[in-house]
Every structure is written in structure tokens, then in C-alpha cells.
Amino acid sequence: MVEKLPPEVIKELECVSRLHEQAVCDHEKCREFSEKLSDLLVRLEDMKFYRTADRLMSILINCSPKEASHCEKATFVGEMMKDIAKAVQKAAGK
């Protein structure tokens, strides 16, 4: 279960999710995705949304930006991002 997040956090999560779609074959975007997701994780922990933060931590554990190679877990991480984005939207009543 995901907590009901503020609208601005939901938008940020959606932006990070779209960024991952662009990052699959682009190392710089991949690194940017990892950094933004990490920043969002810290914000969620500060706001005491621990369940959602734990889900983002699971994604970050599987995210390992590599230079000059395709991400082996791009599809897995992408599906995890889609799942959490859907859950957050559902919790918000969207």
C-alpha cells in the first residue's frame, strides 16, 4: 500500500518515471534519473512517507548507471517505476 502523497510529489514522481524511459540508452539521463530518484527518496523520508520511500529504495537498489553499456535491469526498473506511479495515482484518486 502506498500513502496518499501531496500533488507536487506525485508530479515529481511522474517526471522521474518519464525520465527513466528516456534514460534507457543514455548514460547522462540514467545518472540524472538515479540522482532525482534519490533526492525524491530523501524528501519522502523527511515527510515521513516511509512505505513509498521503501519502494523507491527498492528501485534504487536495482539501478546502477553504467557508462558505455546498456542497463541490464532497465525493463525491470521501468516496470517498478510504472507500478509505483500507478499506485500513487490510485491512492490520490486519479
C-alpha positions, -999 to 999 in steps of 0.1 A, spaced: 0 0 0 12 35 -8 5 66 12 -16 95 -2 11 119 -14 8 156 -20 1 165 -56 36 181 -61 53 149 -50 31 128 -74 41 151 -103 77 148 -94 74 110 -93 57 110 -127 86 132 -141 112 108 -127 93 79 -142 93 96 -177 130 104 -172 137 67 -168 120 60 -201 145 84 -218 174 71 -198 175 35 -211 202 42 -237 216 75 -224 241 73 -196 237 110 -186 200 107 -183 204 74 -165 226 92 -139 201 121 -137 173 96 -131 192 79 -103 201 113 -87 165 126 -89 150 94 -76 175 95 -47 165 131 -39 128 122 -40 135 93 -16 151 117 9 122 141 6 97 113 12 116 101 42 117 137 56 79 139 50 75 105 68 61 87 38 81 56 47 62 30 27 67 49 -6 103 57 3 109 20 8 96 12 -26 118 39 -41 148 24 -23 140 -10 -39 142 7 -73 175 24 -65 190 -9 -53 184 -22 -88 195 9 -106 232 11 -114 241 36 -141 270 23 -163 290 42 -188 292 28 -224 268 -1 -218 231 -9 -218 214 -12 -184 207 -49 -178 178 -41 -155 162 -12 -175 130 -32 -181 127 -43 -145 133 -9 -131 109 6 -157 82 -18 -146 88 -9 -109 85 28 -117 53 22 -136 39 2 -107 46 28 -81 34 56 -103 1 38 -108 -2 30 -71 5 67 -61 -21 79 -86 -47 54 -74 -41 65 -38 -46 101 -48 -79 92 -65 -67 99 -101 
